[in-house]
């Protein structure tokens, strides 16, 4: 029988990688729990409030997006809109080519991964260097992030030391501090040489046009220190009504993502340099990227647009811990990815329609989500959509016969009793394709169909 | 999880035994009847009941699941509390069904059943107001809070009752918030991931050296027990209602 792709990936996954992903994720979950519990008496109330704030923002996105555009322009920024991933890539390269820019430095941004920006820039002859250490390692390895916040969760320091040696960043040395120092030295030159800095945005305030960036390495600040041009790629759903909501959202973001009360760097960017504010890039461009988000907003899965990319759902997810991020074959792995990735695939939904099935629906993701996204409900809705669109789903038993049986009490009672024959035959030899995967690792208890019903009847007679 | 704030608490109740108890675990269904009766309830068992439709719901075949759910709403007509000795099947009635009927004309019928549904421990503690369970059960248990009780009062309610039993000790274990890996048809369509999750759960639980592994969902216990059994290191599993029943018998 054909196998589910996530299952196959998990089964073949290197044990060392699986254990690294598991222990790292589990530690993240633990840290989040401790820090939130220490600082707030009712963290769940705060999560629900944040969920309402984000839901409000996306449900009034038409208003807030326009308002954000006006505010950003007032601050002196240029605002662009990109409908597709290709549009977004082209918008970036157009700005760069117009300015004669050849070299850019990038801070970590999931949306740039989503639109495959580095590949595009490479194809038009622009050098783009990832400055977040994890992302840089991914870049030199030609690899893909396997976690939203910890992109190299699947690598160990020996792998990284080998990559650095290969790239001419010194002799083999797997001491984390040495690796970091070498990266810093390398990056300093890149920052100084760059013509432009590219960032994402964690939030954009519609009221003020303030763009908020959080990092732990300070690399986004460096990306905006020397270069003349700042390009920010922003998913349209990142807009929030005003600065006031940041009090709730930033307090939850750091704690949920890394168990930090606040990330080491939180930047508030109010447009490009001006005479009264001389530091920073001369030119600022904000590119609002749709890339299927309007379709998601129109669908019954719009709650996923609340996501603030903290990665807490990945950390807590037992399936993610077994399968690792690459099993999801997309930029966003884990529970959020299992919802978001097939939706972002648009017309190619069916190609990723297996992802929502890769879940035991345990609901731990919803329990840790800082914006209270009902992820299990969304997974279920997408399973239904996959079924409606006849997406292939190996190993999923057909349910038509079950429904007939379970809607007919007579047939049901008969099946309950007659199945007792199962106790007399070696189950392992039965040609039942959906029973065998169970029996391979698990025994089945004795069939006792109908026993309770007769006990109940006798009891009533007494 | 959506749960109605004003669920009925009368003492004439309808039991939904669940298909797993119907097929495998008659002991658990019997214990549920005895425990409810001890709590002063009259237990009705609508004989035409089958299944809550969750297997089809989780597979994405919502039309098939709705067919089963429509049957279930007809079987459990009326206003009495519907009691389910499974967090998972209860959640299907009060949360899953309204979700799959969101765009259906008969949503109100399904919502009505949803608003009468109680998971067993939740009903005993939060419905009937029982704070303490009589009797004795001298054992150390590892309690697995089944996942479908997240966001409900069930897990806490079961623990409250268990911890009040004389001689019983609930012992902590690692990564307690993690799923056992059953997940319905997930267990057969992702057998490796499902079994790996289960083995990890068993590792954490058995490291605490309990006399029994206890839960409020027979599906979790069937999976964990089956894994341990196949692995050659069987564990003893019990539904919490079996402990409540057993404690009564040792009451004197």
Interface residues (C-beta under 8 A of the other chain):
Chain A: X4 X6 X7 X10 X11 X26 X29 X300 X316 X318 X319 X322 X323 X357 X358 X359 X360 X361 X362 X363 X364 X366 X367 X377 X380 X381 X382 X383 X384 X385 X386 X387 X393 X394 X395 X396 X397 X398 X399 X400 X402 X403 X405 X406 X407 X408 X409 X412 X416 X419 X434 X435 X437 X438 X440 X441 X442 X443 X444 X445 X446 X447 X448 X449 X450 X451 X452 X453 X455 X456 X459
Chain B: X1 X17 X19 X21 X22 X23 X24 X25 X26 X29 X30 X33 X45 X47 X48 X49 X50 X51 X53 X55 X56 X57 X58 X59 X60 X61 X62 X64 X65 X67 X68 X70 X71 X75 X96 X99 X100 X102 X147 X148 X150 X151 X175 X177 X178 X179 X181 X182 X183 X184 X185 X186 X187 X188 X189 X190 X191 X192 X193 X194 X195 X196 X197 X198 X200 X222 X223 X225 X226 X227 X229 X230 X231
